[in-house]
Amino acid sequence: MAGPTPLPSILEITPYKGGEAPKNGQKLSSNENPLGFSPDVRAALERASVHLETYPDGHATALREAIAGTYGLDAGRIVCAAGSDEIFALLGRAYLSPGDNIVQSRHGFLVYSLIAQQAGAKVISAPETDLRADVDAILDSVTDRTRIVFLANPNNPTGTYLPSDEVRRLHSGLREDILLVLDGAYAEYVRRNDYSCGFELAGEAPNVVITRTFSKVHGLAALRLGWAFGPAAVIDVINRVRGPFNVSALAQAAGIAAIGDTAFVNASVDHNTGELARLCSGLAGKGRDIAPSVCNFLLIRFQGGPPAAARADDFLRERGLYLRRLEAYGLPDSLRLSVGTRQANTAVLEAFEAIDDRMPA
Ligand SMILES: Cc1ncc(COP(=O)(O)O)c(C=O)c1O
C-alpha cells in the first residue's frame, strides 16, 4: 500500500540541519551566546517549575507586557511563539497558498524558504551586492504572486545589514498587500547609528512585521522563545493560527527574567563587540575575506574557493573547533564562525595562523 501522501511540495524540502554539537570541542556553528544566560533566568525557572501540572497563560500576557515595557511598544500588538521560527511558520500558514511566492535576498536565512515550500509557494532569491541585501534587486524580483518579502536585518549567514533608510525605501516600493517581515534576530548586537530593527515602521505601516528572538543575546535557544510586533490585523491573524498554548510556562517566566536583566544583555553585547573586532582583524588577509559583520558571527570567505574552505574546516575540527559550512546557503567557499568565549576565539585565531602556514589558500 502506498500510504498517506503529503502536499507534493513537502517532499521537495531538504530538512534544516542545525550546527553540529560536538561532545568535546567548541560549538561555534549556531550563533549562541558564549556567556550562557542570565542568572535571573535560572531563579525564574526554578520558581516556574513548581506547577508543571497547569497550562501556561495562552496569551503570554506578563511576557508581552515585559517586552512592551522594554521597547515602548503596545503589548496588544505583540505575539509570542516557540522561537521566531514559529512566527515565520505561522505567517506562511496564514498568508501563503500554492503558486504564491516569497522574495528574499540571495543568502537569506534558510528557514524562510522552508516555510514557503511547506505552503507550496515558490522562493525568489534576489541577487546581493557584496553579500548585502540589494533593495532594487528585491523590488525587481517581486511579482503579482508575491505575498511575503523576508529580510533578516542583520542577515544570517552574511552578518551584513541594511540601514533604516534603505529598509524604508524597500517598504515604500512594495505593494500594501505584500507583507514585509523584518527579522531582527541579531538586532541587539548592532552598534550602528543608521540601524533600526524597524519598530517605528511596523508601528505605522499596515504590512510590516518585526520578529525578535530570545535565542541569541538572551542565550535561551534551548527554551524556544521568540515574538513578533506588527499591525493589529496581522497580530490577530497570527493569534488565530497559532496553538493555544504555544509558549511554555518555563519559556514565559524565563523571558520575563531575561529581558529584565539589562546588565547581562549589556555584558553580552560588550563581549561580542570586542571579540568580533579581535576576530575580524586577526582573520582578515592571508587568502581570506571577512564580510563586514555587525552580529555575533562572521563570514570567512576563502579566495581558494570551496576546497580551501573544506580544508580549513577539517583542520579546525581536528582541533575541536566546529564552524558552520555554508553549502546550503550557496556559499561553499565560506565558513561561518560564531563569536565564542575569549578562550575559544583565541584558539580559533591560533588555528587559522597554522592553517595559513600549512596550506596557503
Ligand atoms: C536570521 C535568523 N532568524 C531567526 C533565527 C531563529 O531564531 P529562533 O531561535 O527564535 O527560532 C535565526 C537562528 O539562527 C536566525 O539566524
The ligand as an SDF file (V2000), in Angstrom:
LIG
                    3D

 16 16  0  0  0  0  0  0  0  0999 V2000
   18.2680   35.3740   10.9550 C   0  0  0  0  0  0  0  0  0  0  0  0
   17.6730   34.4190   11.9300 C   0  0  0  0  0  0  0  0  0  0  0  0
   16.3730   34.4960   12.1880 N   0  0  0  0  0  0  0  0  0  0  0  0
   15.7840   33.6480   13.0690 C   0  0  0  0  0  0  0  0  0  0  0  0
   16.5050   32.6690   13.6890 C   0  0  0  0  0  0  0  0  0  0  0  0
   15.7930   31.6560   14.5440 C   0  0  0  0  0  0  0  0  0  0  0  0
   15.5640   32.1140   15.7930 O   0  0  0  0  0  0  0  0  0  0  0  0
   14.7000   31.2800   16.8240 P   0  0  0  0  0  0  0  0  0  0  0  0
   15.6550   30.5100   17.6480 O   0  0  0  0  0  0  0  0  0  0  0  0
   13.9930   32.3710   17.5790 O   0  0  0  0  0  0  0  0  0  0  0  0
   13.7240   30.4050   16.0940 O   0  0  0  0  0  0  0  0  0  0  0  0
   17.8650   32.5440   13.4720 C   0  0  0  0  0  0  0  0  0  0  0  0
   18.6330   31.4880   14.1280 C   0  0  0  0  0  0  0  0  0  0  0  0
   19.7340   31.1760   13.8380 O   0  0  0  0  0  0  0  0  0  0  0  0
   18.4570   33.4510   12.5560 C   0  0  0  0  0  0  0  0  0  0  0  0
   19.7570   33.3570   12.2710 O   0  0  0  0  0  0  0  0  0  0  0  0
  1  2  1  0
  2  3  1  0
  2 15  2  0
  3  4  2  0
  4  5  1  0
  5  6  1  0
  5 12  2  0
  6  7  1  0
  7  8  1  0
  8  9  2  0
  8 10  1  0
  8 11  1  0
 12 13  1  0
 12 15  1  0
 13 14  2  0
 15 16  1  0
M  END
$$$$
